[in-house]
Structure formats: C-alpha cells, structure tokens
Amino acid sequence: MYATEADLKRRFGVQQIENLKLMFPAPDEDEEVETVDAVQTALQDATEEINGYIGGRYSLPLPNVPSNLNRIACDIARYRLHFEQPTEHVTKLYDDAIAFLKRVQDNKADLQIMDAQTQEIVQDQVDTRPSAAPIGTTYTDGVFSDDVLGKMPTM
C-alpha cells in the first residue's frame, strides 16, 4: 500500500481519523459478519485506484513510494472514509489527486520514483516487448538466430 493508518493520522490528525472510523456502521449483533477495518479498506481501495492509473506506465509494485503518491493515497483514502457525505474540501483534494493521476497516465506528469540503492530516478517505461513472438515472425531476442530459424521447417 502507498499509505498507512499512521500516515493518515499524521496528515489529518488522530481525532479526525478516529471520528471517520466511528462513522462506519457496526454489524448487527445477530449477524456473523467479520469486522471490517474501515481505514485498511479505504487504504486498499486507494492503492487499487492508484494502480489503475499508473500500472500502464510503471512496473508494479513500485520499488518505493514517492512522497507525492503517499499524499495522494491519503487524500483518496480520506475521501473513501467519508462514505456518506464528504466535505467540499475533501472532495476537492480527491478530484485534484485523480487529475494528477490522469496526467501521470497520459505521460504529462511523473512520479519521480527513486531507487533506494542508487538514489537515481527509476525509468517509467514498462517493458512492452512480448516474451514470445507469434509463429512466423522474427524476434531478435530469442534463443535461436535468424539463420537457425530459417533452416527450420515451416507449417
């Protein structure tokens, strides 16, 4: 995940996050429903939403989480925690986060992901070469050279 409950509490305050947790309805006593941790669910939803936008551009999972992605995950999770009626400010932060993710998706913005070992920015291009080529095509990175492939029988 790109954020934790501690990140949410640090960014928005312990009291606000605790109040949001209390807003979620508890299961009825006679129902045998597993207790759901509202914060963990919101954080997981935020992570999945973010991955939907950046997965086409970055290899997932990311090597480390840049600070702007942590902030965005917190904004999305807080929006999800306001499940009934988010405030105008919370909605604006959510909309801004989604707009940034769309710019990342469209290659108009970058996440600036640093490699933990080299402290260099990770390239954002996903390797799109096929791991295998369809029959009858030439694939230069294969096991056999074109000469060997040329000597093989065709179908």
C-alpha positions in Angstrom: 0.0 0.0 0.0 1.1 3.6 -0.6 0.0 4.9 2.8 -0.7 3.6 6.3 -3.1 4.5 9.0 -0.2 6.3 10.8 0.3 8.4 7.6 -3.4 9.3 7.6 -3.3 10.3 11.3 -0.1 12.3 10.8 -1.5 14.2 7.8 -5.1 14.8 9.0 -5.0 14.3 12.8 -5.7 11.4 15.1 -9.1 12.7 16.1 -10.4 13.2 12.6 -9.4 9.7 11.5 -10.9 8.2 14.7 -14.1 10.1 14.1 -14.3 8.8 10.5 -13.8 5.3 11.7 -16.8 5.7 14.1 -19.0 6.8 11.2 -18.9 3.3 9.7 -21.8 1.2 10.8 -21.1 -1.7 13.0 -22.5 -5.1 12.0 -25.7 -6.2 13.9 -25.1 -8.4 16.9 -27.1 -11.3 15.5 -25.2 -11.2 12.2 -22.0 -13.2 11.9 -20.1 -10.7 9.8 -16.4 -10.3 10.0 -15.5 -6.9 11.4 -14.1 -4.7 8.7 -11.4 -2.2 9.4 -12.6 0.9 7.6 -9.2 2.5 7.4 -7.5 -0.5 5.9 -10.3 -0.9 3.4 -10.1 2.7 2.4 -6.3 2.5 2.0 -6.6 -0.7 0.0 -9.2 1.0 -2.3 -6.9 4.0 -2.7 -4.0 1.7 -3.6 -6.0 -0.2 -6.2 -7.4 3.1 -7.7 -3.9 4.5 -8.0 -2.6 1.3 -9.6 -5.3 1.5 -12.2 -3.9 4.8 -13.3 -0.1 4.2 -13.1 0.0 0.5 -13.9 0.3 1.1 -17.7 3.3 3.3 -17.2 5.2 1.9 -14.2 6.1 -1.6 -13.2 4.1 -2.6 -10.2 4.8 -2.9 -7.3 6.8 0.2 -7.2 10.3 -0.1 -5.7 9.5 2.6 -3.2 6.7 5.1 -2.6 7.4 8.7 -3.5 6.0 11.3 -1.1 3.5 12.7 -3.7 2.0 9.3 -4.1 1.8 8.9 -0.3 -0.1 12.2 -0.1 -2.4 11.2 -3.0 -3.2 7.8 -1.3 -4.0 9.6 1.9 -6.4 12.1 0.1 -8.1 9.2 -1.7 -8.4 7.1 1.4 -9.9 10.1 3.4 -12.4 10.7 0.7 -13.4 7.0 0.8 -13.7 7.2 4.6 -16.3 10.0 4.1 -18.6 7.3 2.7 -21.8 9.3 3.1 -21.2 12.9 2.5 -17.6 14.2 2.0 -17.0 17.8 2.6 -16.3 20.2 -0.3 -12.6 20.4 0.8 -12.2 16.6 0.9 -13.9 16.3 -2.5 -11.6 18.9 -4.0 -8.5 17.1 -2.7 -9.8 13.8 -4.2 -10.5 15.5 -7.5 -7.0 17.0 -7.6 -5.5 13.6 -6.8 -7.4 12.0 -9.6 -6.5 14.8 -12.0 -2.8 14.3 -11.2 -3.0 10.5 -11.7 -4.7 11.1 -15.1 -1.8 13.4 -16.0 0.7 10.7 -15.0 -1.3 8.2 -17.0 -1.2 10.5 -20.1 2.6 10.9 -19.6 2.2 14.6 -18.8 3.5 14.3 -15.2 6.0 12.0 -13.5 6.0 10.3 -10.1 9.8 10.8 -9.6 10.4 7.3 -8.0 13.8 7.0 -6.5 15.7 3.7 -6.5 16.6 3.0 -2.8 20.1 1.7 -3.6 21.3 4.1 -6.3 19.2 7.1 -5.4 18.5 7.6 -9.1 15.1 8.2 -10.6 13.6 5.0 -12.0 12.7 4.9 -15.7 8.9 4.9 -16.1 8.7 2.9 -19.3 7.2 -0.6 -18.9 8.9 -3.3 -21.0 6.2 -3.9 -23.6 8.2 -6.4 -25.7 6.5 -9.8 -25.9 8.1 -12.6 -24.0 7.3 -14.8 -27.1 6.6 -14.0 -30.7 3.8 -15.4 -32.7 4.7 -18.2 -35.2 6.0 -16.9 -38.5 7.5 -13.6 -37.0 11.1 -12.7 -36.3 12.0 -12.0 -32.7 15.6 -10.7 -32.3 16.0 -11.5 -28.6 15.1 -15.2 -29.0 17.2 -18.3 -28.3 17.8 -19.1 -32.0 19.3 -16.8 -34.5 17.6 -15.9 -37.8 19.9 -18.4 -39.6 18.8 -21.3 -37.4 15.2 -20.3 -37.7 15.5 -20.1 -41.5 16.6 -23.8 -41.6 13.6 -25.0 -39.5 10.6 -26.4 -41.3 7.6 -24.1 -41.7 4.0 -25.0 -41.1 
